[in-house]
Amino acid sequence: MARAPESLELDTNEEVADKALDRDCTTLSRHVLQQLQSFSPQAQDLSALMNRIALAGKLIARRLSRAGLMEGVLGFTGEVNVQGESVKKMDVYANDVFISVFKQSGLVCRLASEEMEKPYYIPENCPVGRYTLLYDPIDGSSNTDTNLSLGSIFAIRQQEGGDLNNEAADLLAPGQGQIAAGYILYGPSTMLVYTIGRGVHSFTLDPSLGEFILTEENIRIPEHGPVYSVNEGNFWQWDEPIREYVRYVHRTEGYTARYSGAMVSDIHRILIQGGVFLYPGTLPKPEGKLRLLYESAPLAFVVEQAGGRATTGHIDILDVIPKKLHQRTPLIIGSPKDVAKVESFIQNGH
């Protein structure tokens, strides 16, 4: 076999090395600036905000990686949060991490979390910081003590008004008002996926660099996928149209069930492979379980930016106007054809 000229081999090797180096230099904060093609104050703000979210993710990932070796990390606190759920020690730690990280940002005036009854204000930031962070510090916390995948979900909104005494009335607005959203997935590697309304991009934490490095740009969810993800333990508590949809996938070739108990993990799989995630309401709780502001709306923003859809079954998630801070909502999210298929059962059943 003829061998390529030595100069051509050197050129090829240099190109590969240059691409690898450029990729390693594409950190999260740099990528935000590239997306906005600007060094304007707002672009720098968003870059700095994403950098703080990344820091929170690194701190939580470090804690999780050593959880089994440290005392006082796993298990329950014995308290119940505003949602009426038992609080895990990791829930408290992760919530405190986000507060501590953003206290130092100078940008965020207010944080709202499903772990706190009311928004947490940072008065010293408010004269300058005009942003609100909404977040679920640990999604899938039931997985914490069994070493399974977990996640964090976040959204950034522009704060409206300066009254620190109001009950965050400006947060009771549709998800279309989010200026950034995403999630962190704590799995075999730690990944951060985000959107600022210009596509969906993923980053992987490189422990040797201590940086989130670009993994994939402009992720597109498949039009249709094989995965359906739902807690079938609730089967007899659902409305008949949802039960009928599940019967349909049971008898139709090509579907496979995947449900981990951590929504970030399940939706990340669907983002890459295609399919649909469902968390419908039940007969006792028709409003569903998932929080609109901290879970459903941020993930809907991400999935829609990747070409997918998210709905309650009757209205697009990003069009839902919340009536209260901790409002819950049913959720059907994923590939457009798969979401439409679920909707067809709901529409035909009513």
N, C-alpha and C positions, 0 to 999 in steps of 0.2 A: 504493500500500500504506500502510495506517495505521501511524503510527510510535508505538512504545511511549512512554508518558510519561517525561519526563526523569528524574523521581524514581525510577521503576522501573528505568531503565537504570543509574542510579548505585548503587541497591541491589544489582542483579545484579553489577555490576563489583566492588563491595566484597566480596560473597560469594565471588566467584572469587579475588580477591586474598587474602582471609582463608584460604581453603582452600589456596592455593599457599604462603602463609607458614607455615601450620600443618604442611603436608607438609615444607617445608624445615627445620622445627624438629624433626621426628621423626627424631632421630639414633638410632643403634644402641643406645647406652647408655640413652637415655630409653625406647626401645621395650621393652627388657628389663624395666625397672621397671613400665611400663604392663602388660606381660603378666602379671607376678606380682602386680600390684595391691597392691604392698607396698614399704615402705622398710625392711624387716627386714634384719638383718645378712646373711643368705644372699642376699636380692635384691640388695643393694648389692654383695656379692661377685661375683655372676654378671654384673651390669652392668659392674663394673670388669674382669672377666676378658674379656668380649666386647670391651670397649674396647681391651684390650691385643692381642687377636687382630686387631682392625681396624688397629691401629698396625703390626703385623707385615705385614699385607696391603698397607698404604700404602708401606712401605719396600721390599717386594719388587716391587710394581708400578712404583715409581719406578726401581728398578734395571733392570727388564726394559725399560722404555720407552726407556732410554738404552744398552741393552746393545750395540748395533751401533756406538755412537760411542765406547765406552770399551775400553781394552786390558785383557786379563786377566779378562774377564767370561764370554766364551763358551768352548766347548770342554771337554775333559776334564782332570781333575787328574792322571791317570795312576794313580790309586789305585782299589781295589776295596772296596766297602762290605761290611757284614756279610751282605748278601743275595747276595753274589757278583756284584754288578753294577758296571760301570764308573761312576765318580763324575763327574758334571758339576760345573763350577765354580759354577754357580747352585745346585746341590743343597747345596753346602757353605755358600754365602752365606746361603741361605734358612734352613738349619738353625741357623746362628749367629744370625740375626735373631730367631728364636723364643726361643732361649736368652737373648739379651741383653734382649729385651723383658720376659720373665717373671722374670728375675733382679730387675728393678726393681718387680715387682708387689706383693711382700710376701704374695702369696696362694698361689702355686704352689710346692709343696715339691719336686715331681718332674716331669720331662719325659721322655717316651719317644717315640722317633722311629725310623723304619725306617732312618735313616742312622747310628744309634748301637747298638752291640752291647748295652749295658746302659742302664738309665734314668740320667738325669742329675739328680743331687740338688742342691738349693740349700739348704744347711744353715741359712743365716741366715733363711730363710723358714719353716723347718719348725716352729718353736714356734707360729706363728700360721697359716701357710698349710696348709690341709688339702685341697688339690686337686692332681690330677695332670692334666697336659695330654698327650694322645697326638696325634701329628700326622705327616702326610706333607708335608714342607716344599715339595716340588715334585712334583706329579703330572704325568706325561707329559713328563718331562725330555728325552726324545728329540726333542721339538718345540722345545727351547730355541734351537738354532742355526739354525732355519729360520723363526723369527718366526711360529710357530703358537700356538694357544691352550694355556695351561697352567693349573694349579690348585694350591691347597693344601687339604688336608683336615684337620679337627681334631675332637677329642672331649674333653670334660671329665668327669672322674670324681672322686668324693669319695675321698680317700685313707683307707685303713683301717690302723690300727696306726701305731706310731712308730719302728719298727726300720729304720734307714737301711741296715743291712747285709743285710737279706733281699733276695731276688732278685725283688722286686715280685710276690710270690705273690698279693697281693690283686688284681692286674690280670688274673689268669687267671680271670676271671668273665665270664658272658654279657653281651652288649651291652645287655641290659635295664638294666644298672646305670649307663649313661651318663646324666648329668644335662643335658648339652648337646652338640650336634654340629652340624657344618655344613661348608661349603667356601667358598673364595674362587676366583672364576673371573677369570683375567687374559686378557681378550679386547679387542675394540674399546673397551669400557668395563670397569672393574673392578667385579665384583659380589660381594657377600657374602650367602650364604644360610644361615640358622640355624634351629634348633629347640631349645627347652628343654622339649619334651613338650607344648607348647600350640600346635600348628600350625607351619607352615613359612612363613618370611617372608624377602623378598629386599630388599637394599639396594644402591644404586649409588653408587660413589665420585664425588662432585662435586669435581673438582680445584680449582675456584675457592673452595670453602669448606674443602677438606681434610677433609670429613666423608662418611661413608656415610649416605645419605639413603634413607628408606623408599621402596621401589618398589612392592611388592605384599605385602599381608597375606593370610594363610591360603590359600596356594597349594594347589590340589587337582589332583592328577595325573588325566588322563582315564582312564576305565575301560579303554579300549582305544585304541591309537594305531597309526599306519602305520609307525613307525620300528623297525627291528631293527638293533642295533649290536653287531658281533662281528668279530674279526679272522679273516676267512675264509682267510687264509694258513695257518692251523693245521688246515684242514678234515680232512686225512687223518690227523691225530694225535688227533682226537676219538673218543670212543665212538660207536657206530653211532646211538643215539637222538638225539644232538645233530646228527649229519650228516643224519639223516632230517628233523629239524625244519627245518634250513636248506634242504633240498630242498623241503619244504612251502612255505616262504615264497617260494622262487624260482618256484614254479608257481601261486601264489595271487595274484590281482589285489589291489592296494591296499597292498602292502608296499613300503617303500623302504629301502635300505641306507645307513646313515650311520655312519662310524667314523673318528675323528680321531686316535687314538693318545693322547689325553688323556681319562681316564675322567671327570673332573669336567665337561669340555665335553660329552661324550656324554650323561651322566646329566642334566645341566642341560637339554639339549634334550628328553629324554624326560619330565622333570618338567613341562615346559611343554606339549609336543605329544603326549605319550603314546607308548607303545611298550615295548620291552624291550632291556636291555643284557645281554650274556652274556660271561662270561670263564670257560668251563668248564675242568676239568682236562683233561690230555692223557694219552695212553697212557704216555709216559715219566714224566709228572709229574701223577698223578691228584689231588694236593692242590691243583693250580692255581697261579697266580702271585700273586694279590692277597693282601696282608697283612690278616688278620682285624681286628686291633686298630686299625690306622692307616687302613685304606681301607674294607673291606667293612662293618664294624659301624657306623662313623659315617654312612656313606651310607645304610645300611639304616634307621637311626633317622630320618634326614631323609625318605626316601621313604615309610616306613610312616606317619609323621606327616602326610604329604600324601595318604594313602589308597592308597598302592601296597603292593607286597610285595617281599621280598628273601629268597632261599633259596639253599641249596647245590644244590638239586634234590631233596634228601631231607629237609632240616630247615631251619627258618627261621634266617636268619643271626643274629638277636638271641638265639636259644636255644643257639647253639653255645658250648660251654665250651672255651676255649683251653687247650692243654696246655703251650704255651711262648709266650714273648713275641713272637716273630716268626713265629708260625704263619700258614700260607697256607691259602686256602680257595677252592673254586670259587664263582662268583657268578652268579646270575640275578636281575635286579632291574628293576622298572619298573611298568607298569600291571598291575592285578590280573588282568585277563583274559588278557593276553599272557604273564605269568609262569605262569599256570595252563596255558596251551597248551603251553609248553615242558615243564612238569612232566608233562603227559599223555604226551608222547613218551618221557620218561625212565621213567615207571611202566610203560608198555606194552612197553618194551624190556628190562625185567628181570623 
